[in-house]
Amino acid sequence: MESGRQIGEKLFALLSTQQKKELAQFVRDYEAGNIPADVPYTTLFRGQYFIPPQEDQPLTEIQKGDLYFCLEQRLVTVRGQVIPLTVKEFEIFALLILNPKRVFTYEMLLDLVWHEDYTYYSRKAINNHVSNLRKKIRIAPDLPDYVKSVYGVGYKFDT
């Protein structure tokens, strides 16, 4: 079983440079007593605590062939068709597409998307969400499978 520090180091490695700066500022503010103790930790990852986006701040957008993704608008389109995703499907897809070719284990997905102890959920729950996600984004047989399985380990985004 991994220690909290080991898990934290893995999660920290997944953050962008900007996210690392925001996390450091959050910790400094928290230690200085500038943040109430009852602020949920998930707000840290969902960007609700930190500096609100400026009007001139660019959106996080990714275009891969017929696939378009926008994090801030929570929008996924394929060939111009809006793909309605559940909250968990979008969060899984966002994690994968923002970290292309990086393999996420089942345990990492549970930590980062569900924010739960991975012993509580089964791999089958993740498999079901990913299966539904794949069906939704593959609106035509000639489209690639964007979400790839890494047998026995987890999933990654690759074109």
N, C-alpha and C positions, 0 to 999 in steps of 0.2 A: 504494500500500500504506500502510495506517495505521500510525502508530507505536504502541508499547506504551502510551504515555501517553494517546493518543487513544482507544484501545480501553478502557483503564482508566477514563477519564472517562465513556464510554458505559455501562460496566457499573456504575460508582458511581451514576449517575443512576437506575438501576433499583432500587437498594436502598431499603428503608424507613428511616425515621428510626432505629429501633432497630437495624437491621442496620448502618447507618453508624456508630453509636456502638460496636457490637461490633467492627467492622472497625478503628476507630481504637484501641480498647483492645488488639486483637490486635497491631497494628503497634507500639504502645508496649511491650507485653510482649516482642515479638520483638526489638526494638531494644535493650531492657534485658537481653537474654540469658535471659529467663525461659521461653522456649519452645525446645525442641531444634530444630536446623536440619532434622532429618529429618521434622518434622510435615508430612504431605501438605497442600498448599494446599486440596484439595477439602474438608477438614474445616471450613474456614472457611465455605464455602457450605452445607454440609449440617448445620451447627449442632452438630457433634460436639465442637468445642473449647470453645465458649462455655458460659456459665452454663446448667446444665441447667434445664429448665422446672420451675417451682414447682407444687405441687399445686393452688394456687389461681389459677394463671396460665391465662387463657382460651385455648381452642384457636383456631386459625386456621380458621374455618368460613365457607363461602360457600353460600348457598341462592339459586338462580335458578330459580324455578318448580319443576319436577320434579327438578331437578339439585341434588345436595348434594355438597359437597367439604370434606374435612378434611385439612389438610396434615400435622399431627402423627400422625394415625392412618393416613395414606396411604390414605384411603378416598374412593371416588367411588361414589355411588349415583344411580340414575335411577328415579323412581317406586318408591323403596324397594328396588330390586334392586341388589345389590352388583355393580359393574362391575370385573372383574379386569383390571388393567392391568400391562403389563411395566414394569420400572424406567424405561426411556427414555420410554415413553408417559406414565407418571405425571409424570415430570419436565418433559416438554414441556407437558402440560396444566396442571401447577402454575404454571409460568412464565406461561402465557397467562392463566389465570383470576385470578391474583394481580395482573395488570397489564391489566385489561380495556380493550379498544379500542386498546391500544398495539400497533403493528405490530412484529413481530420478524422481521428479515431472516434468511435462511438462515444467513448468517455468524454472526449473534448467537446463533441457536439452537445452532449447533455449538460456539461458545465457551462458552455458559452451560450446556448440557446434556451435551455430550460432553467438554468441556474439552480440545478438540483443535484443531489448526490446520485451518482449513476447506479447505485445498487437498487434504487427505488424503481427505476424504469427499465424496461427490457430493450434489447437491440431491435426487437420486432416493432416497437413504437417508432423508432427512428426509421427503420426500413419502410414502414407504412407511409410516413410523411414524405420521405424521399421518392417513393414510388408514385404517390399522388402528384408531387411536384414535377416529376419527369413526364407524366402523362399530360399535364397541363401545358408545359412549355414545348412539347413536341407536337405541334398542331398539324404537321404534315410529315409523311414518311421519309421525305428527302432531307429533313433537317437533322443535324447531328445530335447525339446524346451529349448534352453539355455537362451533366452530372454523371461522373464515372464512379463505378464501384472499385474499390481496392479490396479484393477478396479477403474476408476475415479481419479486415482492419478498419475500414470506414469508407469515406467518400472524398472526392476532389472535383474541382471545376476544371475542365479542359475542353478545347475545341477540336 
